[in-house]
Amino acid sequence: MQTPPDSVGFVAPMKLAFEDALTLRSGVMLPRYELMVETYGELNAAKSNAVLVCHALSGHHHVAGYYRNQERSEGWWENLVGPGRPLDTRKFFVIGVNNLGGCHGSTGPGAINPQTGRRYGADFPVVTVQDWVITQARLADRLGIDSFAAVIGGSLGGMQALQWSIDFPERVRHVLAIAAAPRLSAENIGFNEVARQAILSDPDFHGGHFYEHNVVPTRGLRLARMLGHMTYLSDDLMRAKFGRDLRGGDAYKFGYDVEFEIESYLRYQGDKFAGYFDANTYLLMTRALDYFDPAQDYAGDLEAAFRRARAKFFIAAFTSDWRFSPARSKEIVRALVANRRDVSFAEIASVEGHDSFLLPIPEYHALLSTYFRGIVI
Amino acid sequence: MQTPPDSVGFVAPMKLAFEDALTLRSGVMLPRYELMVETYGELNAAKSNAVLVCHALSGHHHVAGYYRNQERSEGWWENLVGPGRPLDTRKFFVIGVNNLGGCHGSTGPGAINPQTGRRYGADFPVVTVQDWVITQARLADRLGIDSFAAVIGGSLGGMQALQWSIDFPERVRHVLAIAAAPRLSAENIGFNEVARQAILSDPDFHGGHFYEHNVVPTRGLRLARMLGHMTYLSDDLMRAKFGRDLRGGDAYKFGYDVEFEIESYLRYQGDKFAGYFDANTYLLMTRALDYFDPAQDYAGDLEAAFRRARAKFFIAAFTSDWRFSPARSKEIVRALVANRRDVSFAEIASVEGHDSFLLPIPEYHALLSTYFRGIVI
C-alpha cells in the first residue's frame, strides 16, 4: 500500500505515562494515567511550531496518516493534516491525543484501576473539558512545548480549544474552534441524555461493570450512535442522500425490518460503532459536553470568562449545522469581540450538518489554509 | 368534581364491533375488529353536522370531556371541543375514535386474535393511514353519516384528514390538517427508526410477544418517548423552560443521575408513557407515519394525488415546529392550489414546537373558531 504524497504517510502512536497525580474538577484524584499520542511533522528548534488537535466525542489520537498493514486506517482528520494540506506538516508539528477517559489506549473506564487491580468501569471519574486541558498542558510540558502555535478542534474539540485560551492564555497563540458552542443548550443536553439512557438502561451495561460480565451493552451503544448520527446530519442532506428511497424493491414490505435507506444507514452506523466504542467512554464524553460552560465561573458572563484570553481566534460554523448552529458560534464571537480579541469568523455554506467540520469543503479548507499560513512560528 | 361550563362534561366511550372482514393495504385480512369511539354533541336530523377528529401517534378516542371518578381525565383536545369552544358541540356532532391497531380499546396488537385465541402481539398487521380512513368511513356508515362536515387532525391525525379528501372526496366537505406533512422526510423516518429500534432491541420485547412473557419492554418504550419529546419541542422552548437549570443544588454532581432539569423532564415523560402505552402500537403508529405518502400512487406527484379532492381545506403550521415545519404544510397548500381547491393557510407563531397543535394558542384557536363558524351544516 502507498500513501498519498500529501499525507503524513505511515504513522505509529506512542503511549506516554504521567506519574503525577491529577485531581479532577470533580474532586476525584487519579494517581497516574497514560495518554495515547501521535505526532506529525517536526518540532522546530524554538519549539514554536506545535499545533494541538483536540478530538470530539468519538475521536482519538489518530488524527492523520495511516497504519501499516491495516485497511482504511487513515486518521479522522486526514484531509486537513499533511505536507501541503491546510494544517501543513512541513511548517507545523502536529499533535493528536486520545483524551483521558477515552477508549483508544489512554487511561479510561476500560483501563485497570491500580488501586483495585480491576478495570475502572463505572468507577472511572467524570472528566471535564477543563481536566482535559490540564492533561494536554502536561503533555506539552513533556514535549518541551511552552506555547502552542495553535490549538484546534471541532465540536467538543473546539470547546477544548476555547478552554485553552482561558486556562492557559500564555501558552496558546491561536485558537481555532469550529462547529462549537460556548455551552450546550437544553436541546443538546436532551439528546445526550436520551443516548445515555439507552446505554444506562441496557441490561448488558451492568452499572458500567460489563467488562467483568464479558458482555458489551451493544444495544445501548447502537441506539446512542444512531441518535448521534441524526443530530450530526442535516435534514437537507438526508433528503438528498436518502430521501424516501426504499432498500430493495419499490414496494413497502409492511414490517419493521429495514425498509428505507435511511434506516439501513443508521443501523449500519450503529452496529459499526457498537463494535468498537466503549460505553462508559460514551457516557463520559457526553457528560463533558453537558458540563462545558466556561461562563459558569463568571456568573454566566461569557465575556468575563474570556477576559484572560490572549490568543487570536478563528471561529467557524456551518449553515446546515443544527447541533451547534452558527448562532452559537456567534455567541463566542461576540464575547471575544467585546474583549477586543482578534477574531476571524466564518459562516460556511454546507449541507452536511454538524459533520461538515470533518469534511474537505473547499471554502472551509481554503480559509483554514490561509489562517495557518498566516501564523508566525 | 365539576366540569367547566364550556366542556362537554362527563363522557363515556363505546366499543363498536365491525364484523365485515377488512383487507388491509398490506394484503392482510382482518376477519373482524372493534373500535373505541366517543361522541360529543348531537347528530342533527340531516346528519350533516358530524366532525371526525383523527388522533396522532399516542392519541385515542377520548378527545374531549372527563371520565367520572377519574382524576385528570380530560380528553387530549379538551381545549378545542365543547359548547362555545372552537369546535363547538352546540353546532357539531364530534366523533373521536381510537384507530385500528391502537392500544386504548380498539382492536390492536394487545387484542385476542380470534384465529389463535392468543394475543396478536407482533402478528398484528401493519396498518396504514389509508386503512384507517376506510375504518373511519365504515364507522360513518354505522352512524348513518354520508358526509362529514369536517375531518380534522394534527400531525398523523392531519394526514388522515388529508387522505380522507383523496379516498372519499364526496364524503368530506372540509379538511383541517394541522402540523402535518404530505409525507415524512428521511429525517422524520430516521427519528422514528431510532425509536423503533429502542423497542425492537429491548430484551423484554420478545419479538413483539411480550404479553405471553408477562413483561413489557418499558426500557425501549421509555427511550422512544424521550426521543419523541425531543422532536415535539423546540430548541427555543427548551431553552426558555429548562435552560441549563440544575435539578437540586447549583453544583455539578459529576455523575449520570439526573443533573439538568431537561433530563428530569425527559425521564418523567418516558417513564409515564412506558407505564401505559403498548410497544407494538408504537411501532405500528410510527410505521403508518413512515408509509403515509398519498403521492406515491401518482408517481410522486402530490398535485395529481389531490386531483380527486373536493373538500375545502384549512392547513395550519407552527413556526417553531421542526418536525413538520410550515414548509411541509406549504407543499400541501401548493398542491391544493394547483388543483384550484379552496385553501386557507395559516402559519402561526409559536414557541412550543410540534406540540403547538394541541395547545390553546389564541391566534390558532381564533382561526379555528372562525373556520368552524363558517362551515355550513
Interface residues (C-beta under 8 A of the other chain):
Chain A: R25 S26 G27 V28 P125 V126 R183 L184 S185 A186 E187 I189 G190 F191 E193 V194 R196 Q197 A198 L200 S201 D202 P203 R219 R222 L223 M226 L227 H229 M230 L233 D235 M238 R239 K241 F242 G243 R244 Y252 F254 G255 Y256 E259 F260 E261 I262 E263 L266 R267 G270 L283 R287 D290 Y291 D293
Chain B: R25 S26 G27 V28 P125 V126 R183 L184 S185 A186 E187 I189 G190 F191 E193 V194 R196 Q197 A198 L200 S201 D202 P203 R219 R222 L223 M226 L227 H229 M230 L233 D235 M238 R239 K241 F242 G243 R244 Y252 F254 G255 Y256 E259 F260 E261 I262 E263 L266 R267 G270 L283 R287 D290 Y291 D293
